[in-house]
């Protein structure tokens, strides 16, 4: 553990731990608990399963909570809770982000409910730190199970994991047999509960802390078109230009706009939408958050991930850029069962309630409410190869019972061209 601390930060200073009054075999008189603690101290050189202190990660001062799995399996007891609570309070005093490097089997059964109740203390301190506008990053080591996963781990703003780590609420000795793959960092990433599997932990932690602590000031300017393109003459021309396979998509805009960036992943409800890119990027040394549709129908997981990103950015005071490009929200049966309506509502609400400025650029298809949910009222721009419509021309023709050959004329009637959107006052301008 001490080697891990030295590898990721400089100038680590451990916080003073409150003196511990021994009650021999603990609060519930577990036979031999006092002796087990003594042996754990001798074996690890530590007085408890967590060490807390401050140090510089990259060029950002941070508060660190570092678990020692060799001390009774990194389990959380009353003394662990004391240390973690004090560390969070110190972080708020110092105005530093909190980084939790977790390796734990869960609550310490030798202390019974006195140990389990520490999770409530940890949750409260994390909530107070969240309300103070300080970022929290967790690193899931092997293993991260039980209450450590369900509080410090999964409750962080950004969740990183070491490859191959065992991650799950149930530990290996108490979970059902037959599905061990579900309890891995890789599975948690695939199902939207982890943001990244890290390879170079010191470098990636430094990048994340830099992004989360240096917000840009003011509204983001809309990105420029990577190539430039003429305005469409007709509505159907606009639709065809937005659907052209060779036009630039979200990644091209983001790569040109940011010096470098890091993605978050997943909706924390079991889903990941690869057609939505969310994260934080550095532009001129300052951070802007982004939520970008990539031209595919947006799933409920995509909307929830975008809402999560916008709420996090708002809490940290980081302005947001959104890129609109979707034929519409996914509307198949699976999407309905996954909560398409509530997920879209969540994204609308996140933008509507954001106190930080949100800037939107429509870069391709703007299909109905699934596109509008990503758009900032009064701060939306469009590109020349985009359109925005109440619904697709094909759907409009079908609703009006028109034959397919009238789809182009319907597109003209919808007034969906970029210049139409500006004339209607729905877009600020064409980039």
Secondary structure, DSSP 8 states (H G I E B T S, - for coil): -HHHHHHH-EEEEE---------SSTTTT-TTHHHHHHHHHHHHS-SSSEEEEEEEETTEEEEEEEE-TTTGGG-B-HHHHHHHHHHHHHHHHHT-EEEEEEEE--B-GGGTHHHHTHHHHHHHHHHHHHHTT--EEEEEEEEEEHHHIIIIITTSSEEEEETT-BEESS-TTTS-SS-GGGGBHHHHHHTTS-SEEESSHHHHHHHHHHHHT-B--S-------SS-----SSHHHHHHHHH-TTS--HHHHHHHH-SEEEEE---SSS---TTEEEEEEEETTEEEEEEEE-SS-B-HHHHHHHHHHHHHHHHHT--EEEEEEES-B--SHHHHHTTHHHHHHHHHHHHHH-SS-EEEEEEEEEEHHHHHTT--TT-EEE-TT-EEESS-HHHHHHHTT--GGGHHHHHHHTT-BHHHHHHTTSSS-B-
